[in-house]
Amino acid sequence: MGCVQTKSSTYSPPRTLEKLKQESGYVKGENGGRPTGQREPGKLFRQELDKKREVAMNGAVNGGDKLVVGEGLRNDVGNVSQRFSSKKAGGDELVDGWPKWFADNIAREVLAGLVPKSADSYDKLAKVGQGTYSNVYKARDRDTGKIVALKKVRFDTSEPESVKFMAREIMMLQKLDHPNVIKLEGLATSRMQYSLYLVFDFMQSDLTRIISRPGERLTEPQVKCYMQQLLSGLQHCHERGILHRDIKASNLLIDKNGMLKIADFGLANFFIPKPKRPLTNRVVTLWYRAPELLLGSTDYRVGIDLWSAGCLLAEMFIGRPIMPGRTEVH
């Protein structure tokens, strides 16, 4: 996935869509097709959703790098048919206030505490970032006037794994509440375009931009300040059984007051309780990847995030990445 702030780093190696899918354990849907997103789903599409719902109702296990609805979500998935449904003018069906295409693919526990909002509730002011799976916009909440960041993620309901990865990210963001971890402020959906908007506080910059300012080096007190915030945020994640698995400068957002927040949990995963499937070692941007991952380990813990943090410590002092290899061997 793409992050909340723009990531225009000249240091990060390119990552193609296919490589990202491979590294994240992404499995292409059976039919391989994509919905047009501009028209109401037809009969065949509804049959496909019903089939997926039936599979989900049988229950599964949350482990490894593919989120499958776990034991804790099974009751909710099994009660999808009991949710309150209503019709808006024009025939747009809602389930508990969420568009049906979204509610049918996301378990209720994932949406706990979130108030359904429409993408029309925000005015987009500027596009500030772009990733493989998402675009990021600076926007204004029409109700409050607050400036926020909207991370737009396009759902492909014909590829269930894409929905499961997003559900996992939302679940993790819901569990995290710390000054140095980006907070999910809400979700907004578009009924007709199969798009989901994650709403975050707007952050003015990221650590990559600060480190790479020409002619300017971070002072020792600044390095200490940023490292303290990074380690504090990581401790909060690890205490809740979450590995970030992509700590790098462009994923550390900085506001105008120098507050650092860890962002982009698209590759994150739970390590407590211990996953029932091996974890993939194809995670973490290569320049920040720990030795155990390079050696093929599939049973790792918080050390991989701490290794990345150590790489950033050196990077802040010298002003550039310390291990900019092009391959794992390099």
GUTORKOL-755986 format. One record per residue (C-alpha): residue number from 1; x, y, z. Coordinates in nm, 4 decimals. Layout:
(rec NUM, (X, Y, Z));
...
***
This chain:
(rec 1, (0.0000, 0.0000, 0.0000));
(rec 2, (0.0761, 0.3631, -0.0430));
(rec 3, (0.1233, 0.6231, 0.3166));
(rec 4, (-0.0646, 0.9251, 0.4548));
(rec 5, (0.1941, 1.1815, 0.3382));
(rec 6, (0.3622, 1.2036, 0.0000));
(rec 7, (0.6618, 0.9766, -0.0470));
(rec 8, (0.8827, 1.1417, -0.3043));
(rec 9, (1.2082, 0.9973, -0.1744));
(rec 10, (1.4892, 0.9631, -0.4238));
(rec 11, (1.6415, 0.6943, -0.2063));
(rec 12, (1.3764, 0.4242, -0.2196));
(rec 13, (1.4209, 0.1573, -0.4903));
(rec 14, (1.1264, 0.1073, -0.7296));
(rec 15, (0.8796, -0.1685, -0.6443));
(rec 16, (0.6489, -0.2948, -0.9161));
(rec 17, (0.2910, -0.4011, -0.8562));
(rec 18, (0.3642, -0.7666, -0.9281));
(rec 19, (0.6639, -0.7662, -0.6938));
(rec 20, (0.4600, -0.6071, -0.4173));
(rec 21, (0.1895, -0.8688, -0.4608));
(rec 22, (0.4505, -1.1462, -0.4467));
(rec 23, (0.6235, -1.0029, -0.1403));
(rec 24, (0.2981, -0.9611, 0.0492));
(rec 25, (0.1747, -1.3125, -0.0236));
(rec 26, (-0.0919, -1.1736, -0.2525));
(rec 27, (-0.2880, -1.4331, -0.4470));
(rec 28, (-0.4741, -1.3297, -0.7590));
(rec 29, (-0.8441, -1.3945, -0.7594));
(rec 30, (-0.9799, -1.7000, -0.9344));
(rec 31, (-1.1405, -1.5070, -1.2150));
(rec 32, (-0.8598, -1.2505, -1.2491));
(rec 33, (-1.1062, -0.9830, -1.3581));
(rec 34, (-1.1790, -0.6378, -1.2216));
(rec 35, (-1.5202, -0.4716, -1.1771));
(rec 36, (-1.5825, -0.1643, -1.3852));
(rec 37, (-1.6723, 0.0269, -1.0699));
(rec 38, (-1.9040, 0.2647, -1.2504));
(rec 39, (-2.2259, 0.0657, -1.2623));
(rec 40, (-2.4442, -0.1423, -1.0371));
(rec 41, (-2.3206, -0.5014, -0.9913));
(rec 42, (-2.5138, -0.7398, -1.2108));
(rec 43, (-2.6597, -1.0755, -1.1340));
(rec 44, (-2.3332, -1.2648, -1.1794));
(rec 45, (-2.1499, -1.0286, -0.9477));
(rec 46, (-2.4148, -1.0709, -0.6765));
(rec 47, (-2.3848, -1.4488, -0.7101));
(rec 48, (-2.0095, -1.4163, -0.6679));
(rec 49, (-2.0523, -1.2109, -0.3486));
(rec 50, (-2.2989, -1.4677, -0.2129));
(rec 51, (-2.0451, -1.7424, -0.2785));
(rec 52, (-1.7727, -1.5490, -0.0946));
(rec 53, (-2.0056, -1.4839, 0.1958));
(rec 54, (-2.0807, -1.8559, 0.2195));
(rec 55, (-1.7088, -1.9313, 0.2329));
(rec 56, (-1.6562, -1.6680, 0.5028));
(rec 57, (-1.9370, -1.8145, 0.7138));
(rec 58, (-1.7494, -2.1419, 0.7394));
(rec 59, (-1.4831, -1.9642, 0.9457));
(rec 60, (-1.1080, -1.9551, 0.9037));
(rec 61, (-0.7898, -1.8725, 1.0862));
(rec 62, (-0.6009, -1.5436, 1.1018));
(rec 63, (-0.2328, -1.6216, 1.0495));
(rec 64, (0.0700, -1.5702, 0.8326));
(rec 65, (0.0548, -1.2959, 0.5772));
(rec 66, (-0.2928, -1.3499, 0.4413));
(rec 67, (-0.5643, -1.2268, 0.6699));
(rec 68, (-0.8520, -1.4700, 0.6737));
(rec 69, (-1.1395, -1.3886, 0.9054));
(rec 70, (-1.0398, -1.5402, 1.2381));
(rec 71, (-1.2257, -1.7065, 1.5213));
(rec 72, (-1.2919, -1.3714, 1.6842));
(rec 73, (-1.4740, -1.2476, 1.3734));
(rec 74, (-1.6598, -1.5630, 1.2811));
(rec 75, (-1.9817, -1.4816, 1.4637));
(rec 76, (-2.0011, -1.1458, 1.2934));
(rec 77, (-1.9441, -1.2860, 0.9480));
(rec 78, (-2.2034, -1.5517, 1.0167));
(rec 79, (-2.4594, -1.2845, 1.1019));
(rec 80, (-2.4150, -1.0782, 0.7883));
(rec 81, (-2.7665, -1.1669, 0.6747));
(rec 82, (-2.9096, -1.0364, 1.0045));
(rec 83, (-2.7704, -0.6853, 0.9600));
(rec 84, (-3.0143, -0.3995, 0.9134));
(rec 85, (-3.0538, -0.3097, 0.5461));
(rec 86, (-3.2104, -0.0014, 0.3977));
(rec 87, (-3.2482, 0.1632, 0.0598));
(rec 88, (-3.1483, 0.5157, -0.0295));
(rec 89, (-3.3226, 0.7107, -0.3014));
(rec 90, (-3.2098, 0.5727, -0.6314));
(rec 91, (-3.1735, 0.2151, -0.5057));
(rec 92, (-2.8332, 0.2369, -0.3304));
(rec 93, (-2.8607, -0.0373, -0.0687));
(rec 94, (-2.6986, 0.0194, 0.2714));
(rec 95, (-2.6153, -0.2280, 0.5483));
(rec 96, (-2.5807, -0.0674, 0.8926));
(rec 97, (-2.5102, 0.2580, 0.7122));
(rec 98, (-2.2314, 0.1133, 0.4951));
(rec 99, (-2.2622, 0.0423, 0.1215));
(rec 100, (-2.3596, -0.3211, 0.0640));
(rec 101, (-2.0504, -0.3985, -0.1467));
(rec 102, (-1.8356, -0.2936, 0.1519));
(rec 103, (-2.0400, -0.4493, 0.4338));
(rec 104, (-2.0526, -0.7842, 0.2537));
(rec 105, (-1.6728, -0.8048, 0.2458));
(rec 106, (-1.5736, -0.6618, 0.5865));
(rec 107, (-1.6591, -0.8190, 0.9225));
(rec 108, (-1.8519, -0.6050, 1.1697));
(rec 109, (-1.5755, -0.6185, 1.4321));
(rec 110, (-1.3439, -0.4355, 1.1922));
(rec 111, (-1.5919, -0.1471, 1.1743));
(rec 112, (-1.6569, -0.1259, 1.5488));
(rec 113, (-1.6648, 0.2337, 1.6679));
(rec 114, (-1.6504, 0.3811, 1.3175));
(rec 115, (-1.9307, 0.6050, 1.1939));
(rec 116, (-2.0234, 0.5588, 0.8259));
(rec 117, (-1.9410, 0.8653, 0.6183));
(rec 118, (-1.9637, 0.9397, 0.2504));
(rec 119, (-1.6701, 1.0502, 0.0391));
(rec 120, (-1.8882, 1.3489, -0.0487));
(rec 121, (-1.8369, 1.4724, 0.3096));
(rec 122, (-1.4888, 1.5932, 0.2121));
(rec 123, (-1.3574, 1.8477, -0.0349));
(rec 124, (-1.0330, 1.7335, -0.1966));
(rec 125, (-0.7829, 2.0182, -0.2013));
(rec 126, (-0.4752, 1.8562, -0.3545));
(rec 127, (-0.3212, 1.5218, -0.4356));
(rec 128, (-0.0180, 1.4870, -0.2087));
(rec 129, (0.0923, 1.1284, -0.2575));
(rec 130, (0.0595, 0.8182, -0.4679));
(rec 131, (0.1391, 0.4541, -0.3949));
(rec 132, (0.0954, 0.1212, -0.5664));
(rec 133, (-0.2509, 0.0611, -0.4237));
(rec 134, (-0.3630, 0.4050, -0.3123));
(rec 135, (-0.3651, 0.7805, -0.3613));
(rec 136, (-0.3412, 1.0372, -0.0825));
(rec 137, (-0.5252, 1.3683, -0.0831));
(rec 138, (-0.5239, 1.6757, 0.1322));
(rec 139, (-0.8899, 1.7421, 0.2046));
(rec 140, (-1.1287, 1.9468, 0.4153));
(rec 141, (-1.4110, 1.8024, 0.6222));
(rec 142, (-1.7232, 1.9872, 0.5081));
(rec 143, (-1.8872, 1.9557, 0.8498));
(rec 144, (-1.6001, 2.0730, 1.0712));
(rec 145, (-1.3631, 2.2498, 0.8333));
(rec 146, (-1.0756, 2.0362, 0.9620));
(rec 147, (-0.7896, 1.9617, 0.7216));
(rec 148, (-0.7324, 1.5862, 0.6926));
(rec 149, (-0.5486, 1.3338, 0.4796));
(rec 150, (-0.7616, 1.0952, 0.2730));
(rec 151, (-0.5974, 0.7710, 0.1684));
(rec 152, (-0.8065, 0.6383, -0.1190));
(rec 153, (-0.7902, 0.2622, -0.1663));
(rec 154, (-0.9578, 0.1003, -0.4634));
(rec 155, (-1.1284, -0.2281, -0.3757));
(rec 156, (-1.1258, -0.5188, -0.6172));
(rec 157, (-1.4140, -0.7325, -0.4958));
(rec 158, (-1.3240, -1.0052, -0.7457));
(rec 159, (-0.9924, -1.0548, -0.5619));
(rec 160, (-1.0822, -1.1343, -0.1978));
(rec 161, (-0.7217, -1.1047, -0.0776));
(rec 162, (-0.7183, -0.7314, -0.1502));
(rec 163, (-1.0178, -0.6858, 0.0805));
(rec 164, (-0.8620, -0.9040, 0.3524));
(rec 165, (-0.5360, -0.7089, 0.3499));
(rec 166, (-0.7286, -0.3855, 0.3927));
(rec 167, (-0.9399, -0.5358, 0.6726));
(rec 168, (-0.6224, -0.6367, 0.8545));
(rec 169, (-0.4779, -0.2863, 0.8272));
(rec 170, (-0.7995, -0.1315, 0.9609));
(rec 171, (-0.8065, -0.3791, 1.2517));
(rec 172, (-0.4503, -0.2905, 1.3506));
(rec 173, (-0.5096, 0.0824, 1.3303));
(rec 174, (-0.8143, 0.0366, 1.5529));
(rec 175, (-0.6009, -0.1380, 1.8177));
(rec 176, (-0.3315, 0.1319, 1.8243));
(rec 177, (-0.3677, 0.4534, 2.0225));
(rec 178, (-0.0393, 0.6359, 2.0801));
(rec 179, (0.0938, 0.9877, 2.0105));
(rec 180, (0.3660, 0.8424, 1.7857));
(rec 181, (0.1399, 0.6166, 1.5781));
(rec 182, (-0.0878, 0.7559, 1.3095));
(rec 183, (-0.4497, 0.7372, 1.4225));
(rec 184, (-0.7351, 0.6275, 1.2007));
(rec 185, (-0.9913, 0.9051, 1.2375));
(rec 186, (-1.2592, 0.7418, 1.0258));
(rec 187, (-1.3648, 0.5723, 0.7045));
(rec 188, (-1.5513, 0.7138, 0.4085));
(rec 189, (-1.6930, 0.5151, 0.1205));
(rec 190, (-1.8154, 0.5725, -0.2309));
(rec 191, (-2.1226, 0.3606, -0.3029));
(rec 192, (-2.0741, 0.3422, -0.6762));
(rec 193, (-1.6961, 0.3349, -0.7229));
(rec 194, (-1.5898, 0.0547, -0.4849));
(rec 195, (-1.3492, 0.2970, -0.3178));
(rec 196, (-1.2605, 0.3293, 0.0492));
(rec 197, (-1.1093, 0.6403, 0.2062));
(rec 198, (-0.9076, 0.6095, 0.5266));
(rec 199, (-0.9180, 0.9401, 0.7143));
(rec 200, (-0.6086, 1.0560, 0.9063));
(rec 201, (-0.4732, 1.3764, 1.0550));
(rec 202, (-0.2859, 1.5739, 0.7920));
(rec 203, (0.0928, 1.5675, 0.8395));
(rec 204, (0.3101, 1.8286, 0.6719));
(rec 205, (0.6221, 1.6213, 0.6005));
(rec 206, (0.8068, 1.2933, 0.6535));
(rec 207, (1.1519, 1.1957, 0.7763));
(rec 208, (1.2848, 1.1393, 0.4241));
(rec 209, (1.2257, 1.5032, 0.3329));
(rec 210, (1.3844, 1.6257, 0.6540));
(rec 211, (1.6943, 1.4074, 0.6226));
(rec 212, (1.7482, 1.4930, 0.2557));
(rec 213, (1.7271, 1.8729, 0.2862));
(rec 214, (2.0264, 2.0075, 0.0922));
(rec 215, (2.2939, 2.1664, 0.3062));
(rec 216, (2.1195, 2.0809, 0.6335));
(rec 217, (2.2063, 1.8041, 0.8779));
(rec 218, (2.0049, 1.7012, 1.1775));
(rec 219, (2.1597, 1.8007, 1.5074));
(rec 220, (2.2260, 1.5422, 1.7767));
(rec 221, (1.9325, 1.6660, 1.9912));
(rec 222, (1.7029, 1.6371, 1.6870));
(rec 223, (1.8207, 1.2824, 1.6165));
(rec 224, (1.7618, 1.1878, 1.9799));
(rec 225, (1.4152, 1.3422, 1.9705));
(rec 226, (1.3079, 1.1557, 1.6568));
(rec 227, (1.4568, 0.8247, 1.7755));
(rec 228, (1.2826, 0.8516, 2.1110));
(rec 229, (0.9493, 0.9032, 1.9372));
(rec 230, (1.0112, 0.6193, 1.6906));
(rec 231, (1.1064, 0.3706, 1.9625));
(rec 232, (0.8134, 0.4784, 2.1789));
(rec 233, (0.5695, 0.4180, 1.8923));
(rec 234, (0.7280, 0.0816, 1.8099));
(rec 235, (0.7063, -0.0279, 2.1724));
(rec 236, (0.3340, 0.0469, 2.1677));
(rec 237, (0.2885, -0.1625, 1.8517));
(rec 238, (0.4957, -0.4544, 1.9814));
(rec 239, (0.3170, -0.4622, 2.3166));
(rec 240, (-0.0037, -0.5191, 2.1213));
(rec 241, (0.1453, -0.8012, 1.9172));
(rec 242, (0.1902, -0.6017, 1.5954));
(rec 243, (0.4981, -0.5968, 1.3717));
(rec 244, (0.5133, -0.2998, 1.1359));
(rec 245, (0.7472, -0.4717, 0.8857));
(rec 246, (0.8180, -0.1610, 0.6771));
(rec 247, (0.9936, 0.0923, 0.8995));
(rec 248, (1.1700, 0.3486, 0.6795));
(rec 249, (1.2059, 0.7253, 0.6650));
(rec 250, (0.9159, 0.7850, 0.4249));
(rec 251, (0.6774, 0.5972, 0.6575));
(rec 252, (0.7594, 0.8249, 0.9515));
(rec 253, (0.5438, 1.1358, 0.9227));
(rec 254, (0.6352, 1.4668, 1.0859));
(rec 255, (0.3967, 1.7499, 1.1706));
(rec 256, (0.4770, 2.1208, 1.1967));
(rec 257, (0.5638, 2.0800, 1.5650));
(rec 258, (0.8171, 1.8029, 1.5070));
(rec 259, (0.5858, 1.5250, 1.6260));
(rec 260, (0.6719, 1.1919, 1.4617));
(rec 261, (0.4056, 0.9343, 1.3787));
(rec 262, (0.4551, 0.5830, 1.2410));
(rec 263, (0.2331, 0.5328, 0.9353));
(rec 264, (0.1520, 0.2861, 0.6566));
(rec 265, (0.0573, -0.0441, 0.8176));
(rec 266, (-0.0083, -0.2133, 0.4832));
(rec 267, (0.2597, -0.4800, 0.5440));
(rec 268, (0.2044, -0.5097, 0.9199));
(rec 269, (0.0986, -0.8361, 1.0803));
(rec 270, (0.0214, -0.9860, 1.4190));
(rec 271, (0.2907, -1.1953, 1.5864));
(rec 272, (0.1006, -1.2494, 1.9146));
(rec 273, (-0.0568, -1.4979, 1.9319));
(rec 274, (0.1984, -1.6875, 1.7270));
(rec 275, (0.0749, -1.7210, 1.3674));
(rec 276, (-0.0305, -2.0696, 1.2648));
(rec 277, (0.1316, -2.0212, 0.9263));
(rec 278, (0.4921, -1.9181, 0.8571));
(rec 279, (0.5418, -1.5457, 0.8080));
(rec 280, (0.6826, -1.4303, 0.4767));
(rec 281, (1.0395, -1.3010, 0.4698));
(rec 282, (0.9631, -1.0817, 0.1679));
(rec 283, (0.8831, -0.7763, 0.3782));
(rec 284, (1.0579, -0.4515, 0.4726));
(rec 285, (1.2152, -0.2293, 0.2077));
(rec 286, (1.5476, -0.3883, 0.1096));
(rec 287, (1.7710, -0.1146, 0.2517));
(rec 288, (1.6189, -0.1630, 0.5977));
(rec 289, (1.5736, -0.5413, 0.5921));
(rec 290, (1.7129, -0.7365, 0.8893));
(rec 291, (1.9706, -1.0174, 0.8416));
(rec 292, (1.7269, -1.2901, 0.9487));
(rec 293, (1.4916, -1.1873, 0.6678));
(rec 294, (1.7741, -1.1853, 0.4146));
(rec 295, (1.8625, -1.5385, 0.5287));
(rec 296, (1.5058, -1.6587, 0.4722));
(rec 297, (1.3657, -1.6740, 0.8261));
(rec 298, (0.9888, -1.7147, 0.8551));
(rec 299, (0.9834, -1.7105, 1.2363));
(rec 300, (1.0841, -1.3626, 1.3474));
(rec 301, (0.9812, -1.1087, 1.6067));
(rec 302, (1.0346, -0.7437, 1.7015));
(rec 303, (1.4024, -0.7525, 1.6027));
(rec 304, (1.3178, -0.6837, 1.2384));
(rec 305, (1.1563, -0.3493, 1.3268));
(rec 306, (1.4400, -0.2586, 1.5629));
(rec 307, (1.7000, -0.3341, 1.2936));
(rec 308, (1.5194, -0.0925, 1.0618));
(rec 309, (1.5150, 0.1682, 1.3388));
(rec 310, (1.8906, 0.1254, 1.3813));
(rec 311, (1.9418, 0.1843, 1.0095));
(rec 312, (1.7428, 0.5059, 1.0422));
(rec 313, (1.9527, 0.6200, 1.3374));
(rec 314, (2.2667, 0.6038, 1.1230));
(rec 315, (2.0837, 0.7594, 0.8277));
(rec 316, (1.9832, 1.0621, 1.0337));
(rec 317, (2.3447, 1.1213, 1.1342));
(rec 318, (2.5077, 1.0860, 0.7902));
(rec 319, (2.2209, 1.2173, 0.5777));
(rec 320, (2.1767, 0.9143, 0.3511));
(rec 321, (2.0860, 0.5422, 0.3739));
(rec 322, (2.3755, 0.3319, 0.4995));
(rec 323, (2.3009, 0.0159, 0.2972));
(rec 324, (2.1491, 0.1143, -0.0391));
(rec 325, (2.1884, -0.2253, -0.2036));
(rec 326, (2.0109, -0.3157, -0.5255));
(rec 327, (1.9824, -0.6868, -0.4469));
(rec 328, (1.9833, -0.9003, -0.1337));
(rec 329, (2.3371, -1.0176, -0.2131));
(rec 330, (2.4580, -0.6628, -0.2718));
***
